[in-house]
Amino acid sequence: MTDAAPLLRTEALTKSFSGFVAVQGINLDIKAGTIHALIGPNGAGKTTFFNLLTRFLPATSGRIFYKGQDITETRPHDIARLGIVRSFQISAVFPHMTVLENVRIALQRFRSDNFAFWKSDRVLGEMDDKARGILAEVGLEALAGAVAADLSYGRKRALELATTLALEPELLLLDEPTSGMAHEDISRTVELIRRVAKNRTVLMVEHNLSVVADLSHRITVMQRGEILADGSYAEVSKNPAVIEAYMGTGHV
């Protein structure tokens, strides 16, 4: 929220599939310490843009910079090691393991003997304190012994976020964090995102405009693979192009 260099910057980032341009010439700055929302109609290119940032998809053209370093050709697992970690629209946890076991497995990436946990419970036991600390951060410490499959949908998403936090992200990419949630779970998730963002940067794709208005410092609106508008919620919500193209109503 200063004039410092952005944590992440894209320059003319473009992705095309057999002639169809899904993302077209995106120039975007993500400032450190902010919650930045990416919104737009279905098919606007938001998830494709996420996939480009994490190198799940290679860019057709353009560049991506993280902390001033060109990461356009960096491999996906090295992107994660740099501190850029994403969640997905669909909850991805090990359903038959406990909440604590899910987080401990995510912590394996910090061991030199990554797969030692298949050999000894002692190795995972050594990580209990750190895993419980992460669970406390997302409000799941009381459910550490619960089987993941028995959690409510909202709690499963919180567990997914916990496993993501275990990778120690500096830039956290959240893809539809409140999708499919009941009102109570949405409220809990909003507070959770606010809490975990205190010492991290968050870029999120989100359709719920109430969530976007509540959380975001900055909003980028996409349409047909391009940026339609960028600014605060107050600025974006009054933009005539956004009103016409995104909502088709008199307000956002």
C-alpha positions in Angstrom: 0.0 0.0 0.0 3.0 2.2 -0.7 4.8 3.2 -3.9 7.3 0.4 -3.4 8.1 -2.0 -6.2 5.3 -4.6 -6.6 5.8 -8.1 -5.2 4.5 -9.5 -8.4 4.2 -7.9 -11.9 3.0 -9.2 -15.2 3.9 -7.5 -18.5 1.8 -8.2 -21.6 1.0 -11.7 -20.3 -0.9 -13.7 -23.0 -2.1 -17.2 -23.4 -3.7 -18.6 -26.5 -5.1 -22.1 -27.3 -5.1 -23.0 -31.0 -6.0 -19.5 -31.9 -8.3 -18.7 -29.0 -6.9 -16.0 -26.8 -7.8 -16.8 -23.2 -5.6 -14.1 -21.6 -4.6 -11.0 -23.6 -1.8 -8.7 -22.8 -2.3 -8.5 -19.0 -0.2 -5.8 -17.2 -0.8 -6.2 -13.5 1.0 -5.2 -10.3 0.3 -7.0 -7.0 1.6 -4.9 -4.0 3.1 -6.7 -1.0 0.8 -6.8 2.1 -2.5 -6.3 0.1 -5.5 -8.4 -0.6 -6.1 -8.1 -4.4 -9.3 -9.5 -5.9 -9.6 -10.7 -9.5 -13.2 -10.7 -10.6 -15.2 -11.0 -13.8 -17.8 -13.1 -15.6 -17.3 -16.8 -16.3 -14.9 -17.3 -19.1 -13.1 -14.0 -18.4 -9.7 -15.7 -18.1 -9.2 -15.5 -14.3 -8.3 -19.1 -13.6 -6.2 -19.3 -16.7 -4.3 -16.2 -15.4 -3.8 -18.0 -12.1 -2.4 -21.0 -13.9 0.0 -18.8 -15.8 1.3 -17.3 -12.5 2.0 -20.7 -11.0 3.3 -22.1 -14.3 0.6 -24.8 -14.5 0.3 -23.4 -18.0 3.2 -21.8 -20.0 2.6 -18.3 -21.3 2.3 -17.8 -25.0 4.0 -14.4 -24.6 4.7 -11.8 -22.0 6.7 -11.9 -18.7 6.1 -12.5 -15.0 8.3 -11.0 -12.3 8.4 -11.9 -8.7 10.4 -9.6 -6.4 12.0 -8.2 -9.5 13.1 -11.7 -10.7 11.9 -13.0 -14.1 10.1 -16.2 -13.3 8.3 -16.7 -16.7 10.2 -19.9 -17.4 10.5 -21.2 -13.8 9.2 -24.7 -13.1 6.0 -25.0 -11.1 7.6 -26.7 -8.0 10.3 -24.0 -8.0 7.5 -21.3 -8.1 6.1 -22.8 -4.9 9.6 -22.8 -3.3 9.9 -19.1 -4.1 6.7 -18.5 -2.0 3.9 -18.4 -4.6 1.3 -21.0 -3.6 -2.3 -21.5 -4.7 -5.4 -23.2 -3.6 -8.1 -24.6 -6.0 -11.8 -24.3 -6.4 -12.3 -27.9 -5.4 -11.2 -28.9 -1.9 -8.1 -31.2 -2.1 -7.4 -33.0 1.2 -6.7 -36.6 2.1 -10.2 -37.6 3.2 -9.3 -40.7 5.3 -6.5 -39.0 7.2 -7.0 -36.8 10.3 -6.8 -33.0 10.1 -3.4 -33.1 11.8 -2.1 -35.7 9.5 -3.0 -33.7 6.4 -1.0 -30.7 7.6 2.0 -32.8 8.7 2.2 -34.3 5.2 2.2 -30.8 3.7 5.1 -30.0 6.0 7.2 -32.8 4.5 8.5 -30.4 1.8 10.9 -28.9 4.4 12.7 -32.2 5.1 15.7 -33.3 3.1 14.3 -36.9 3.3 10.9 -35.9 1.9 9.4 -39.4 1.9 10.6 -40.6 5.3 7.1 -40.3 6.7 6.3 -43.6 4.9 8.8 -45.3 7.2 8.2 -43.9 10.7 5.5 -42.2 12.7 8.3 -40.6 14.7 9.2 -38.4 11.7 5.7 -37.0 11.5 5.4 -36.8 15.2 8.3 -34.4 15.3 6.1 -32.0 13.3 3.1 -32.0 15.6 3.9 -28.6 17.2 4.2 -26.8 13.9 1.2 -28.5 12.4 -0.9 -27.6 15.5 0.2 -24.0 15.2 -1.0 -23.9 11.6 -4.3 -25.4 12.6 -4.7 -22.8 15.3 -4.1 -20.1 12.7 -7.1 -21.4 10.7 -9.3 -22.2 13.7 -9.1 -26.0 13.4 -6.9 -26.8 16.5 -9.9 -28.4 18.3 -10.5 -30.7 15.3 -6.9 -32.0 14.9 -7.9 -35.6 15.5 -11.0 -35.5 13.3 -11.0 -37.4 10.0 -11.0 -35.0 7.1 -14.0 -36.7 5.4 -16.2 -35.9 8.4 -15.6 -32.2 8.2 -18.2 -29.8 6.8 -17.5 -28.3 3.4 -16.4 -25.0 5.0 -14.0 -26.7 7.4 -12.5 -28.8 4.6 -11.7 -25.6 2.8 -10.1 -24.3 6.0 -8.0 -27.5 6.1 -7.0 -27.0 2.5 -5.9 -23.5 3.4 -3.9 -24.9 6.4 -2.1 -27.3 4.1 -1.3 -24.4 1.8 0.0 -22.3 4.7 2.3 -25.2 5.6 4.2 -24.4 2.4 4.9 -21.0 3.9 3.6 -18.8 1.1 4.5 -15.2 0.8 2.0 -14.7 -2.1 -1.2 -16.8 -1.6 -3.4 -17.4 -4.6 -7.0 -18.3 -3.6 -9.3 -19.6 -6.3 -13.0 -19.1 -5.3 -12.3 -19.5 -1.6 -16.1 -19.1 -0.7 -17.5 -21.1 -3.6 -20.4 -23.3 -2.6 -20.4 -22.2 1.0 -23.4 -21.4 3.3 -23.6 -18.0 4.8 -22.0 -19.1 8.1 -19.1 -20.6 6.4 -18.6 -17.6 4.2 -18.4 -15.3 7.2 -15.9 -17.6 8.9 -13.8 -17.8 5.7 -13.8 -14.0 5.3 -12.4 -13.7 8.8 -9.9 -16.5 8.2 -8.6 -14.8 5.0 -8.3 -11.5 6.8 -6.3 -13.2 9.6 -3.9 -15.1 7.4 -3.4 -12.0 5.2 -1.9 -10.0 8.1 1.6 -11.2 7.2 1.1 -12.3 3.6 0.0 -11.0 0.2 -3.3 -12.5 -1.2 -4.5 -12.6 -4.7 -8.0 -14.1 -5.0 -10.5 -15.0 -7.6 -13.9 -14.5 -6.1 -17.5 -14.2 -7.4 -19.1 -13.1 -4.2 -19.0 -9.3 -4.4 -19.8 -8.8 -0.8 -16.7 -10.8 0.1 -14.7 -8.8 -2.4 -15.9 -5.5 -1.1 -15.2 -6.6 2.5 -11.7 -7.9 2.0 -10.0 -6.3 -0.9 -7.6 -3.4 -1.0 -7.6 -3.5 -4.8 -9.8 -5.1 -7.5 -9.0 -6.0 -11.1 -12.0 -6.7 -13.4 -11.4 -9.0 -16.3 -13.5 -9.6 -19.4 -12.7 -11.8 -22.4 -9.2 -12.2 -21.2 -8.4 -8.5 -20.8 -8.4 -6.0 -17.9 -11.6 -4.0 -18.0 -11.0 -1.9 -14.9 -8.6 -1.7 -11.9 -8.9 0.1 -8.6 -10.6 0.2 -5.3 -14.1 -1.2 -4.8 -15.5 2.3 -4.8 -13.8 3.1 -8.1 -14.6 -0.2 -9.8 -18.2 -0.3 -8.7 -18.9 3.1 -10.3 -17.1 2.3 -13.6 -19.8 2.3 -16.4 -17.9 -0.3 -18.4 -17.9 -2.6 -15.4 -21.6 -2.0 -14.7 -22.6 -2.7 -18.3 -20.3 -5.7 -19.0 -20.0 -7.4 -15.6 -23.4 -6.9 -13.9 -25.7 -5.6 -16.5 -27.4 -3.5 -13.7 -27.1 -0.1 -12.3 -24.7 -1.2 -9.5 -21.9 -3.6 -8.7 
